[in-house]
């Protein structure tokens, strides 16, 4: 690469001017010294010239992370585009169906969760009602059993009291008849009463004796019946107690089942919501996707590395990159400066840019960055610098060759 400074050009012109004056002189004998007017010093601005290329510092890579088919490519390689321009049209049928299926599954899962809760709550309320009834019946039977035991033990029930009263009366009557029978027997012995009268009274005695025995048998039978009743009550009480235990266990199991089923359904819902969020982010959260259109999402750019054609299948299982957009807002010149001149260049130095495509055009900028590392370019060591283009227009294309003149 050739680099020429203005100081070098001026020195060469002075030497050439001096040689011309000496060569045009006559011999010493004829020499006439003429006055020489020195040229006035020019107001020279020292600059360094370098060769460079128009570069785009940032590129926007556009790709897909899901399966889709390219219906139509709307741009070509190297085409300038503006924000909102349609780059590609896609077929998103598969993804939209997948998203719709997930949404339907989510709605179904939510309804199933509500159904689980409703049915479980119905079952729980029914069990609670049964439990309440059984506990009430159990308490009633328990009180009844205690009362029956006390009545039997204390002989305080109405029916026992009635029999006891009848037995008491029958015993009294029996004793009275027995005494009278003894008297009748004495009278019969002395001949005071006839035999038939005695026999009739003896029958009355036998009747009273039989009546007393029957009453005592009835009392014994009544007590046995009450013991059987108490035993049956005890068995019924045990059954009710077992029923209460079973209902409590069923209630606990239903609550546990409700919690377990609800948790499983909630996890399913959460997973579906996460899947939907992923799909929606893929389809709707990208700034360069507008429905089934891939659009430009920077102000101005150039299509670069266009890698798809109509009918291509794009997605994670295939190729996922569509194209790059060179961001024209980051256009600059990358220039090569020989290492011996880099010491004279500072960040912020003004620069003039002349494209080889049209040397009449001039652009202006400033040194933005000086590389911290030198590199070999052929047999020469150079340092790369970046120069802004403050008055950039559409004439300058990426990769144009340019001459750069940098003010020291």
C-alpha positions in Angstrom: 0.0 0.0 0.0 1.3 3.4 -0.9 1.2 6.3 1.6 2.4 9.8 0.6 2.6 12.9 2.9 2.3 16.5 1.8 5.7 17.3 3.4 7.4 14.8 1.0 5.7 16.4 -2.0 6.8 19.9 -1.0 10.5 18.8 -0.4 10.6 17.2 -3.8 9.4 20.4 -5.5 12.0 22.5 -3.7 14.9 20.2 -4.9 13.6 20.2 -8.4 13.4 24.1 -8.4 17.0 24.4 -7.1 18.4 22.0 -9.8 16.7 24.0 -12.6 18.2 27.3 -11.5 21.8 25.9 -11.3 21.6 24.1 -14.7 20.5 27.3 -16.5 23.5 29.5 -15.4 26.3 30.6 -17.9 30.0 30.1 -17.4 31.7 31.9 -14.5 33.1 34.6 -16.7 29.7 35.5 -18.1 27.8 34.8 -14.8 25.6 37.5 -13.7 24.1 37.2 -10.3 20.4 38.0 -10.5 18.2 38.6 -7.5 16.1 35.5 -6.6 12.6 35.9 -5.1 11.9 33.2 -2.5 8.3 31.8 -2.6 6.2 32.7 0.3 5.6 30.0 2.8 2.2 28.3 2.3 -0.2 27.6 5.2 0.4 23.8 5.0 -1.9 21.3 6.9 0.0 18.1 7.5 -2.1 15.0 6.6 -1.6 11.2 6.3 -3.2 9.3 3.4 -4.4 5.8 3.8 -6.4 3.2 1.9 -9.7 1.8 3.2 -13.0 0.2 2.6 -16.6 1.1 3.5 -17.7 -1.4 6.2 -20.8 -2.1 8.2 -20.0 -2.5 11.8 -23.2 -4.3 12.9 -25.3 -6.9 11.1 -28.8 -8.1 12.1 -29.1 -11.9 11.8 -32.6 -13.0 11.2 -33.6 -16.6 11.8 -36.3 -18.9 13.1 -36.2 -21.3 16.0 -39.3 -23.2 14.9 -40.4 -25.1 11.8 -41.9 -23.0 8.9 -42.0 -23.0 5.2 -40.8 -20.1 3.0 -43.8 -19.2 0.8 -42.1 -16.2 -0.9 -38.8 -14.4 -0.8 -39.4 -10.7 -1.4 -35.8 -9.4 -1.6 -32.5 -10.2 -3.3 -28.9 -10.2 -2.1 -27.5 -6.7 -1.7 -30.9 -5.0 -1.8 -31.4 -1.8 0.3 -34.3 -2.1 2.6 -36.1 0.2 5.2 -37.9 -0.5 8.4 -41.2 -2.3 7.9 -40.3 -3.7 4.4 -41.3 -7.3 3.9 -38.4 -9.6 3.5 -40.1 -13.0 3.4 -43.6 -14.5 3.6 -43.9 -17.7 5.7 -46.4 -20.5 6.1 -47.0 -20.9 9.8 -49.8 -23.5 9.6 -47.9 -26.1 11.7 -46.9 -23.7 14.4 -50.4 -22.1 14.6 -52.0 -25.6 14.9 -49.6 -26.5 17.6 -50.4 -23.3 19.5 -54.1 -23.8 19.1 -53.9 -27.4 20.3 -52.0 -26.2 23.4 -54.5 -23.5 24.1 -57.4 -26.0 23.7 -55.6 -28.5 26.0 -55.1 -25.7 28.5 -58.8 -24.8 28.5 -59.7 -28.4 28.9 -57.2 -28.9 31.8 -58.7 -25.8 33.6 -62.2 -27.2 33.2 -61.0 -30.6 34.5 -59.5 -28.9 37.5 -62.7 -27.1 38.3 -64.6 -30.4 37.8 -62.2 -32.2 40.2 -62.7 -29.5 42.8 -66.5 -29.5 42.4 -66.9 -33.2 42.5 -64.5 -33.6 45.4 -66.3 -30.8 47.3 -69.6 -32.6 46.7 -68.2 -35.9 48.0 -66.6 -34.1 51.0 -69.9 -32.3 51.9 -71.8 -35.6 51.6 -69.3 -37.4 53.8 -69.4 -34.6 56.3 -73.2 -34.8 56.4 -73.0 -38.6 56.9 -70.4 -38.1 59.6 -72.5 -35.6 61.4 -75.5 -37.8 61.3 -73.6 -40.9 62.5 -71.9 -38.9 65.3 -75.4 -37.7 66.4 -76.8 -41.2 66.3 -73.8 -42.6 68.1 -74.2 -40.0 70.9 -77.9 -40.8 71.2 -77.3 -44.5 71.4 -74.5 -44.0 73.9 -76.8 -42.0 76.1 -79.6 -44.6 75.7 -77.2 -47.4 76.6 -76.1 -45.7 79.7 -79.7 -45.0 80.7 -80.7 -48.7 80.0 -77.8 -49.9 82.1 -78.7 -47.7 85.0 -82.4 -48.6 84.7 -81.5 -52.3 84.8 -79.1 -51.9 87.6 -81.4 -49.7 89.7 -84.6 -51.4 88.6 -85.9 -47.9 87.8 -87.6 -48.4 84.5 -91.4 -48.0 84.5 -92.1 -51.6 83.4 -89.8 -53.0 86.1 -91.3 -50.7 88.7 -94.8 -51.8 87.6 -93.9 -55.5 88.0 -92.1 -54.9 91.3 -95.2 -53.2 92.5 -97.4 -56.0 91.3 -95.1 -58.6 92.9 -95.2 -56.7 96.2 -98.9 -56.6 96.1 -99.1 -60.3 95.1 -96.7 -61.3 97.9 -98.8 -59.4 100.4 -102.0 -61.0 99.1 -100.2 -64.4 99.0 -99.2 -64.1 102.7 -102.6 -63.0 103.6 -104.3 -66.0 101.8 -101.6 -68.3 103.2 -102.5 -67.2 106.7 -106.2 -67.6 106.0 -105.6 -71.0 104.6 -103.9 -72.0 107.8 -106.9 -70.8 109.7 -109.2 -72.6 107.3 -107.2 -75.8 107.8 -107.6 -75.5 111.6 -111.3 -74.9 111.2 -111.6 -77.9 108.9 -109.8 -80.0 111.5 -112.3 -79.0 114.2 -115.2 -79.4 111.8 -116.0 -75.8 111.8 -116.1 -75.6 108.0 -117.0 -78.2 105.4 -114.4 -79.8 103.2 -115.6 -78.1 100.0 -115.2 -74.6 101.5 -111.7 -75.5 102.5 -111.0 -76.9 99.0 -112.3 -73.7 97.4 -110.1 -71.5 99.6 -107.1 -73.8 98.9 -107.7 -73.2 95.2 -107.6 -69.5 95.8 -104.3 -70.0 97.7 -102.9 -71.9 94.7 -104.0 -69.2 92.3 -102.3 -66.5 94.4 -99.2 -68.6 94.6 -99.2 -69.2 90.9 -99.8 -65.5 90.2 -96.8 -64.6 92.4 -94.6 -67.1 90.6 -95.7 -65.8 87.2 -95.0 -62.2 88.2 -91.5 -63.2 89.4 -90.9 -65.1 86.2 -92.1 -62.0 84.2 -89.7 -59.8 86.1 -86.9 -62.2 85.4 -87.9 -62.4 81.7 -88.1 -58.6 81.5 -84.6 -58.2 83.0 -83.3 -60.7 80.5 -84.9 -58.8 77.7 -83.4 -55.6 78.9 -80.0 -57.3 79.1 -80.4 -58.4 75.5 -81.5 -54.9 74.5 -78.4 -53.5 76.2 -76.2 -56.0 74.4 -77.8 -55.1 71.0 -77.4 -51.4 71.8 -73.7 -52.1 72.6 -73.3 -53.9 69.2 -75.1 -51.1 67.4 -72.9 -48.5 69.1 -69.8 -50.4 68.0 -71.1 -50.5 64.5 -71.8 -46.8 64.5 -68.3 -46.1 66.0 -66.7 -48.2 63.2 -68.9 -46.3 60.7 -67.6 -43.0 62.1 -64.0 -44.1 61.8 -64.7 -45.2 58.2 -66.3 -41.9 57.3 -63.4 -40.0 58.8 -61.0 -42.1 56.9 -63.0 -41.6 53.7 -63.1 -37.9 54.3 -59.3 -37.7 54.8 -58.8 -39.8 51.7 -61.1 -37.6 49.6 -59.3 -34.5 50.8 -55.9 -36.1 50.1 -57.2 -37.2 46.7 -58.5 -33.7 46.0 -55.1 -32.2 46.9 -53.2 -34.8 44.8 -55.4 -34.6 41.7 -55.6 -30.8 41.9 -51.8 -30.6 42.2 -51.3 -32.9 39.2 -53.7 -30.9 37.2 -52.1 -27.6 38.3 -48.7 -28.9 37.2 -50.3 -29.9 33.8 -51.8 -26.4 33.5 -48.5 -24.8 34.4 -46.6 -26.9 31.8 -49.2 -26.0 29.2 -49.0 -22.3 30.0 -45.2 -22.5 29.8 -45.4 -24.3 26.4 -47.9 -21.7 25.1 -45.6 -18.9 26.4 -42.6 -20.4 24.5 -44.7 -20.8 21.3 -46.1 -17.3 21.6 -42.6 -15.8 22.2 -41.4 -17.6 19.1 -44.3 -16.4 17.0 -45.1 -12.9 18.3 -42.2 -11.6 20.5 -39.6 -11.2 17.7 -39.4 -7.7 16.4 -38.9 -8.9 12.8 -42.0 -11.1 12.8 -45.3 -9.6 11.9 -47.8 -12.5 11.6 -46.6 -14.6 8.7 -44.3 -11.8 7.4 -40.6 -11.4 8.1 -39.9 -7.6 8.1 -37.0 -5.2 8.5 -36.7 -4.1 12.1 -33.9 -1.5 11.7 -34.2 1.9 10.1 -32.0 1.2 7.0 -30.1 -1.8 5.9 -28.8 -4.0 3.1 -29.8 -7.6 2.6 -26.7 -9.9 3.1 -26.2 -13.6 3.2 -29.6 -14.4 1.9 -29.8 -18.2 2.4 -33.3 -19.2 1.5 -35.5 -19.6 -1.6 -39.2 -20.1 -2.1 -40.3 -23.5 -0.7 -37.5 -23.9 1.8 -38.3 -25.5 5.2 -36.9 -23.6 8.1 -36.6 -24.6 11.7 -34.5 -26.1 14.5 -34.4 -29.5 12.7 -33.3 -27.9 9.5 -31.5 -24.6 8.8 -32.6 -21.8 11.0 -30.9 -18.8 9.5 -32.8 -16.8 6.9 -30.5 -13.8 6.1 -28.5 -10.9 7.5 -29.3 -7.2 7.4 -26.3 -4.9 7.3 -27.3 -2.0 9.6 -26.5 1.2 7.6 -26.6 3.3 10.8 -23.3 1.7 11.7 -21.5 2.4 8.3 -17.9 3.5 8.7 -14.5 3.2 6.9 -11.9 0.7 8.0 -8.5 2.1 6.9 -5.0 0.7 6.9 -2.3 2.9 8.3 1.5 1.8 8.1 3.0 1.4 11.5 5.4 4.3 11.0 2.6 6.8 10.7 0.2 5.6 13.4 1.9 7.7 16.0 0.6 10.8 14.2 -3.0 9.7 14.3 -5.3 10.5 17.2 -8.9 9.4 18.0 -11.1 12.4 17.0 -8.9 13.5 14.2 -10.8 14.8 11.2 -10.7 12.8 7.9 -11.7 13.2 4.3 -13.0 10.2 2.4 -12.8 9.9 -1.4 -14.4 6.9 -3.0 -12.5 5.3 -6.0 -15.9 4.9 -7.7 -16.1 8.7 -8.0 -13.1 10.7 -7.0 -15.1 14.0 -7.3 -17.1 13.0 -4.3 -15.8 13.8 -0.9 -17.1 12.7 2.5 -16.1 13.8 5.9 -15.7 12.1 9.2 -13.5 11.5 12.3 -11.2 8.8 13.6 -13.4 6.7 16.0 -11.1 3.9 17.0 -7.4 2.9 16.6 -6.7 -0.8 16.9 -4.6 -1.9 19.8 -2.8 -4.5 17.6 -0.8 -4.3 14.4 -1.2 -6.9 11.7 0.8 -8.1 8.7 -0.5 -7.2 5.3 1.8 -8.7 2.6 5.2 -7.5 3.5 4.0 -4.4 5.4 2.9 -4.0 9.0 -0.3 -2.0 9.4 -2.7 -0.8 12.0 -6.4 -0.7 11.4 -8.4 2.4 12.2 -12.1 3.1 12.1 -13.4 6.4 10.6 -17.0 7.7 10.8 -18.8 9.0 7.7 -20.7 12.0 8.9 -22.3 12.9 5.6 -23.0 9.4 4.4 -25.4 9.0 1.4 -26.7 6.2 -0.7 -23.8 6.4 -3.2 -21.4 4.8 -0.8 -21.9 1.1 -0.9 -20.5 -1.5 1.6 -17.1 -2.7 0.5 -16.4 0.4 -1.7 -12.7 1.2 -1.8 -11.8 4.7 -0.6 -8.8 6.9 0.0 -8.7 8.5 3.4 -6.9 11.7 4.2 -6.4 12.1 8.0 -5.3 15.4 9.6 -2.4 14.9 12.0 
